Amino acid sequence: MHIEFEISGGYANIDLTYRGDTDKLPPETANKLLGLIESSRVLELQQSEIAPGTAGPPDVFYYKLIIYEGGQKKSLSFNDATVPDQLKPLLEFLQELAWERLRKD
C-alpha cells in the first residue's frame, strides 16, 4: 500500500508531507499503520461526506490523504472542521511519521 499525506495551515502555517509504502516500513510500524487504516474505515469514506464547505478559521489545518491499494486510488481532502473522529488516530500517526522523516532529512 502506498500512502501520500499532506498537512498544511495552522497559526504556524506548517507544510508537512509523508509519502511511503507499507512494505518498506519496519513491520511494527507497517502493522500499526495498516491497523489504523482499517479501523478508521478511511477507504469507505466519500469525499462528499468530508469536503470543507468554507475556508474555516485562520488556524485550521488542511489535510490531503491519498492511498493506493491494489490498483485502486482513494483521494480525500478535508480540514479540522470536517475530519471524522474515526480518522484522527490515523492522522496523528501519519503526522508522527512525517515529523520523523523530516528530522532524518
N, C-alpha and C positions, 0 to 999 in steps of 0.2 A: 504494500500500500504506500502510495506517495502522498505526502501532505505538504501543502503550502499554506502558511498562516501569516497574516499581517495585522498589526495593531498600530493605530496612529491616533493622535489627538491628545486630549487632556490638557491641563494647565501647562505642563512641561512640553507639550507638542512633540511627544515621542513618535518615533517611526521605527518599529521593531519588526523583524521578519524572521520566520523559521521555515526552512524547506528541508525535507528529508524523507527517506524511505525507511519503513519499519524494519525491513530485512537488513539494514545497515546499522541499526541501533543495537546497543547491548541488549541481550534477551530480557532482562528485568525491565528496562525502560520500554522496550517494544511491547511487552505484555501489558504493562500499565497503560500505555497509550491506546492499544487496541481495546483493552477493557473499558477505558473511558469513552472511546468512540461508540462502543456497543451500548454501554449503559446510558449514554446521552441521547441515543437514537437520532443522532445528527443526520444519518443517511436517509432517514424518513422525513425530515423536515422539508418544507417547501419554502422557497424564497418569499412567496406572498404572505406567509404566516409571520415573518420576522422582518420584513422590509421597513426601514426607517421612513416614517411619514414626513418628518421635518428634520431640520438640521440639528435640533436639540441645543442644550446649553453649551457654553464655550468649553466646559471641562469634560465633555463627553468623549468616550473612546469609541473609535470605529474599528470594526473587525472585518476581515475578509478571510474566509476559510475555503480551501479547495482540496478535495480528496479524490484521488484517482484509485480505483479498485476494479480489477478485472475488466479493463476496457471501458469502464463507466467513469463519468466525471460528475462530482457533486460540488457546486459552487454556491456559497452563501455569503451575503454581506449584511451586516447589522450593526447596531450600536448598543451602548449600555442600556438605553431605554427599551430596546426591543429584544434583547437577548433572553431566551427562555432560561429559567433557573436550572434545568437539567443540563445545559451546556456549560455552566460556569466552572465546574471542576475540570472539564476538558480544556477550556480556555486558559485557566490558571496553569495547568500543566504545560500547555504549549508556550505560554509566556516564560515559564521556567526554562524550557528547552531553548527558547530564543535568547534569553539573557545569558545562559550558559555558553551558547555558541558565540555570542558577541564577546564575552570575556576571553574566549580562546583565540579569537581572530585578532 
